[in-house]
Amino acid sequence: MNDLAKHPVSRKWPAQHPDRIQLYSLPTPNGVKVSIALEETGLPYEPHLVRFDANDQMSPEFLALNPNNKIPAIIDPQGPGGKPLALFESGAILVYLAAKSGQLMPKDDAGRYECLQWVMFQMGGIGPMFGQLGFFHKFAGKDYEDKRPRDRYVAESKRLLAVLELHLAGKAWMMGDDYSIADIAIFPWVRNLVGFYGAADLVGWQDFPQTKRVLEAFLARPAVERGLNIPKRPS
């Protein structure tokens, strides 16, 4: 597609299938939200790995797509009105993919807004707070002698998990019986918190059996299993 070929990002990541949604990402909790949603909906797409170890996210080509230098980002060559659409911010992309596919979002207005509230709950709370806990427990922050910053994020992470635990009692998914973008937004971060960050004991993971149950159901979905590894990390 000529318009896609003209975009600066195509110089660094040429499209082999320019008629498909182009995904620029890395398998982080935010990145896999979009690959999972794409796998769940069946929308045709082409993934491109944005390597943080090579500082790809700071390249002029990527910044032309996302000036905030974060993954994920997409270009849909067949956006609204048949015109290309570039998007960044994982929550916005999830909403767009749900609307485009007619999947993963309640059809009624009330259900739609309730679903969006839980997506925003992840964007404004779970992502930032779990991420800070990861920094102070696993990464450079773990070497700080003063443990008050870590403990502040432990307490807030436990509070957020308690919100999930109460909400999920008697429910299969965040929206009840129906799997949605709310689940796709939230559970990659829960997985990261108790897995990659190694914070299960810190947050008292055993105290959240409903959240654990839904996380296990989420990870058992074939589309989730595929999406968690897209794009593939460099060997």
ChimeraX attribute file (.defattr): number of C-alpha atoms within 10 A of each C-alpha:
attribute: neighborCount
match mode: 1-to-1
recipient: residues
	/A:1	13
	/A:2	8
	/A:3	10
	/A:4	20
	/A:5	14
	/A:6	10
	/A:7	14
	/A:8	16
	/A:9	21
	/A:10	15
	/A:11	12
	/A:12	13
	/A:13	17
	/A:14	15
	/A:15	19
	/A:16	9
	/A:17	12
	/A:18	19
	/A:19	15
	/A:20	18
	/A:21	23
	/A:22	25
	/A:23	25
	/A:24	27
	/A:25	26
	/A:26	25
	/A:27	21
	/A:28	17
	/A:29	22
	/A:30	23
	/A:31	25
	/A:32	27
	/A:33	27
	/A:34	31
	/A:35	30
	/A:36	26
	/A:37	25
	/A:38	22
	/A:39	18
	/A:40	20
	/A:41	17
	/A:42	11
	/A:43	13
	/A:44	12
	/A:45	19
	/A:46	17
	/A:47	19
	/A:48	19
	/A:49	19
	/A:50	25
	/A:51	14
	/A:52	13
	/A:53	8
	/A:54	9
	/A:55	10
	/A:56	16
	/A:57	23
	/A:58	17
	/A:59	14
	/A:60	15
	/A:61	18
	/A:62	24
	/A:63	16
	/A:64	14
	/A:65	21
	/A:66	21
	/A:67	13
	/A:68	13
	/A:69	18
	/A:70	22
	/A:71	25
	/A:72	27
	/A:73	23
	/A:74	25
	/A:75	22
	/A:76	21
	/A:77	20
	/A:78	14
	/A:79	14
	/A:80	10
	/A:81	7
	/A:82	9
	/A:83	10
	/A:84	15
	/A:85	15
	/A:86	16
	/A:87	16
	/A:88	19
	/A:89	18
	/A:90	23
	/A:91	21
	/A:92	13
	/A:93	19
	/A:94	25
	/A:95	18
	/A:96	14
	/A:97	20
	/A:98	18
	/A:99	13
	/A:100	13
	/A:101	14
	/A:102	12
	/A:103	16
	/A:104	23
	/A:105	24
	/A:106	20
	/A:107	11
	/A:108	8
	/A:109	9
	/A:110	10
	/A:111	13
	/A:112	15
	/A:113	13
	/A:114	15
	/A:115	22
	/A:116	19
	/A:117	13
	/A:118	19
	/A:119	25
	/A:120	17
	/A:121	16
	/A:122	23
	/A:123	18
	/A:124	11
	/A:125	15
	/A:126	24
	/A:127	21
	/A:128	15
	/A:129	21
	/A:130	24
	/A:131	19
	/A:132	20
	/A:133	27
	/A:134	24
	/A:135	16
	/A:136	21
	/A:137	23
	/A:138	15
	/A:139	12
	/A:140	10
	/A:141	17
	/A:142	15
	/A:143	11
	/A:144	12
	/A:145	7
	/A:146	10
	/A:147	13
	/A:148	11
	/A:149	14
	/A:150	18
	/A:151	16
	/A:152	13
	/A:153	22
	/A:154	23
	/A:155	15
	/A:156	17
	/A:157	26
	/A:158	19
	/A:159	14
	/A:160	17
	/A:161	20
	/A:162	16
	/A:163	12
	/A:164	17
	/A:165	17
	/A:166	12
	/A:167	16
	/A:168	20
	/A:169	14
	/A:170	10
	/A:171	13
	/A:172	15
	/A:173	21
	/A:174	23
	/A:175	21
	/A:176	13
	/A:177	10
	/A:178	13
	/A:179	17
	/A:180	24
	/A:181	26
	/A:182	25
	/A:183	22
	/A:184	27
	/A:185	28
	/A:186	24
	/A:187	22
	/A:188	23
	/A:189	23
	/A:190	22
	/A:191	19
	/A:192	18
	/A:193	23
	/A:194	19
	/A:195	11
	/A:196	13
	/A:197	19
	/A:198	15
	/A:199	20
	/A:200	16
	/A:201	9
	/A:202	15
	/A:203	22
	/A:204	13
	/A:205	16
	/A:206	11
	/A:207	13
	/A:208	17
	/A:209	13
	/A:210	20
	/A:211	25
	/A:212	18
	/A:213	13
	/A:214	19
	/A:215	18
	/A:216	13
	/A:217	12
	/A:218	20
	/A:219	16
	/A:220	11
	/A:221	13
	/A:222	12
	/A:223	18
	/A:224	21
	/A:225	14
	/A:226	16
	/A:227	22
	/A:228	21
	/A:229	16
	/A:230	22
	/A:231	22
	/A:232	14
	/A:233	11
	/A:234	7
	/A:235	3
